[in-house]
Amino acid sequence: MNDHAQLYTIEGFTAAIIMLVTAYLVLSTTTVFTPGDVHITDMQLEQTGNDALAMMDTPDSFNVTEIRPNTTALSFMIQQNLSDSFGEKFYSSLNNRSGSSLPSSLPDNIQFNATVWYRDATLLPPQNPVQSYHFNQSAMMTGRENSIRVTRLVIVNNTPINNPVLTNPIPLDQRVQAVLVEVILWRG
């Protein structure tokens, strides 16, 4: 027996320890993106869109002597076909940030495409009575964006008494009806 075998054993143990430490560092610094985490950003985007629509569809005041609450900003914009006003208010609501941890000079970059769906009572089957029209958009979709959809039912009082003069004609019937506002959201 001689001392040469002892030197080879120490080198082997040292090499094994170095390989184990390297493997641990590589595995611990790698972020594993599991399919369960994919939906979190979509849920945050969906909640932001739902909150913006809900905020626009909440009346500024409520009069208890009336049967129904005052008209909301969203229903008024649809009733008067004020798509530009909708676009400005909705876009600013989507991309508004608050808090001291985020610099206010860096707004969020959420884009949208809004459509109004309604029922045309004058159309009978076999024609489709459910119709839609484009309401507003902040940017054109290319088709490669990861987008989500938010919707809200809005009561529109488009009766001749409530809306005698239409500044921008809309295809809605002159009656009280529920319309569906559908908004596609994506980060641009």
ABEGO torsion letter per residue (X at the ends): XBAAAAAAAAAAAAAAAAAAAAAAAAAAABBBBBAAAAAAAAAAAAAAAAAAAAAAABBABBBAABABBBBBAAAAAAAAGBAAAAAAAAAAAAABBBEAABBAABBBBBBBBBBBBBBBAABBOABBABBBBBABBABBBAGABBBBBBBBBBBBBABAAABABBABBBABBBBBBBBBBBBBBBBX
